[in-house]
Amino acid sequence: MLMKILIVEDEITIARFLKSGLESEAYVVDLAIDGQQGSFLARTNAYDLIILDYHLPKQNGLTVIEEIRQERKTPILMLTVCGDPSRKIEAFKLGADDFLTKPFLLDELLWRVYALLRRPPTWQANLLKVDNLLLDLTQHSAKNHGRPLNLTRKEYCLLEYLMRHQGEISSREIIMENVWDMNMDPFSNTLDTHILNLRRKLKAAGGKNLIHTFPGRGYKLATKRF
C-alpha cells in the first residue's frame, strides 16, 4: 500500500534530496524544516515513518521524539552528523527505532526505510491486477492489455491507490490525503486532471474505462460501475 513519510530536516539541500529520493520510490512525503513544526505534524497526522534530524532549530530531535512518543508509535529513523554511541543510546532510550550517520548513501537510507516499514524485497515482487490492467510494484510500471503505460510518478501513485481499493468508492479528500503531500490545494482540479489523464492513457492502450466517477462521493476503479 502507499506509504506516507514525514521528513524533519532543516538543511534544505538534504531535505529536498531525501524527498526526491523517497518520492522516486513512490512514497508520499511531507517536509518540516524545524523541530516544532515536525513535532506538530507528527502528532496530528498519520505517517508510516518519520525521518528526524538530531540538530534542529526551535526544538532538537530528542525533544521531538519525546513529544511524539507521548501520542504516537510511528517508527522513527534518526539522522545525525555525529556517530557518538552515547548519543545513539540516548535517542534509542527515548524511542528512536534506527539511527543513520551523515553522510550516507541514499540506497542505505532506502533499505533502512524498507526494514522499518517491513517491506523486504520479496514484498516488492507483488503485482496488482484488475481486468487486463497490471501494476508492477517492483518496477513501478503499469501495462494495459500488455501495452506499457507511460505514467508520471503521481499518476502511478494514484493508480496504485485506486487499484488497492478496487471496488470501493474513495472520496476526493481521502485520495488527496493518501496520494498528495500536505501542500496540495484541496480546492484545485489536480485530482480531476490526473483522473482524466489516466482514463485517456488506459483507453489509448486498448482498455475499457475502469475508473468511475460518483458525483459528490468520489471515484472507484472496477470492471463495472455497479
Salt bridges, closest charged atoms under 4 A:
GLU9 OE1 - LYS102 NZ 2.94
GLU11 OE2 - LYS102 NZ 3.65
GLU23 OE2 - LYS19 NZ 3.02
GLU23 OE1 - ARG153 NH1 3.23
ASP34 OD2 - LYS58 NZ 3.79
ASP53 OD1 - LYS102 NZ 3.17
GLU71 OE2 - ARG43 NH1 3.46
ASP97 OD2 - ARG69 NH2 3.00
ASP98 OD1 - ARG112 NH1 2.91
GLU108 OE2 - ARG112 NH2 3.00
ASP131 OD1 - LYS208 NZ 3.98
GLU155 OE1 - LYS201 NZ 2.62
GLU160 OE2 - ARG164 NE 3.01
ASP181 OD2 - LYS19 NZ 3.15
ASP192 OD1 - ARG172 NH1 2.82
